[in-house]
Amino acid sequence: MHWDILISISIKFLKVIFRWWKISLRSESRESRPGATYASHEDFLQNSSLQIQIAIVFGANILEHVFNLCQGM
C-alpha cells in the first residue's frame, strides 16, 4: 500500500502543534484519521521525541527556529 503523508507544524502563542495526515487513493484507507500532538512551549523544550520528529521532517534549521520561538527569542 502506498501512502502519502502531509505534515505541518504550527507555533502558537502558548503551544506547538505537530499535525499529520495519511493520504491514500485506496478506498479501504479512507477511514484513516489525521493525527496531532500538542505541547506547551515548555513541554516542547523538554520533549526530545517531538524535537526529533520535527528535525527529521523539517530539518535542523526549522527545529532551531522553533526552539527560539518557544524560548521567546
C-alpha positions as CSV (number, residue, x, y, z in Angstrom):
1,M,0.0,0.0,0.0
2,H,1.3,3.4,-0.9
3,W,0.7,6.3,1.5
4,D,1.5,10.0,1.0
5,I,1.9,11.9,4.3
6,L,1.2,15.6,4.7
7,I,2.8,17.1,7.8
8,S,2.5,20.6,9.3
9,I,3.8,22.4,12.4
10,S,2.2,25.5,14.0
11,I,3.8,27.6,16.7
12,K,1.1,29.4,18.6
13,F,1.3,31.9,21.5
14,L,1.1,29.1,24.1
15,K,1.7,25.8,22.3
16,V,3.4,23.9,19.5
17,I,1.1,21.8,17.2
18,F,2.5,19.0,15.1
19,R,-0.1,17.6,12.7
20,W,0.0,14.8,10.1
21,W,-2.4,13.3,7.5
22,K,-2.0,10.0,5.7
23,I,-3.4,10.2,2.2
24,S,-4.1,7.1,0.0
25,L,-6.2,6.6,-3.1
26,R,-7.3,3.2,-1.9
27,S,-10.9,3.1,-0.7
28,E,-10.2,0.9,2.3
29,S,-7.8,3.6,3.6
30,R,-10.2,6.4,3.5
31,E,-11.1,5.8,7.2
32,S,-7.7,7.0,8.3
33,R,-7.9,10.0,10.6
34,P,-5.4,12.8,10.9
35,G,-3.2,12.9,14.0
36,A,-1.9,15.7,16.1
37,T,0.5,16.3,19.0
38,Y,0.1,19.4,21.2
39,A,2.7,20.7,23.6
40,S,3.2,23.8,25.6
41,H,6.4,25.7,24.7
42,E,7.9,24.5,28.0
43,D,6.9,20.9,27.3
44,F,8.2,21.1,23.7
45,L,11.6,22.2,25.1
46,Q,11.7,19.0,27.2
47,N,10.2,16.6,24.6
48,S,13.1,15.1,22.7
49,S,10.9,12.7,20.8
50,L,8.8,15.6,19.3
51,Q,12.0,17.5,18.6
52,I,13.5,14.6,16.7
53,Q,10.3,14.2,14.6
54,I,10.5,17.9,13.6
55,A,14.2,17.7,12.8
56,I,13.7,14.7,10.6
57,V,10.7,16.2,8.7
58,F,11.7,19.9,8.5
59,G,15.4,19.9,9.2
60,A,17.8,21.4,11.8
61,N,17.2,25.0,10.9
62,I,13.5,24.8,11.4
63,L,14.0,23.0,14.7
64,E,16.3,25.7,15.9
65,H,13.8,28.4,14.8
66,V,11.0,26.6,16.8
67,F,13.4,26.4,19.8
68,N,14.0,30.1,19.6
69,L,10.3,30.9,19.3
70,C,9.5,28.7,22.3
71,Q,12.2,30.4,24.4
72,G,10.8,33.8,23.5
73,M,13.6,34.9,21.2
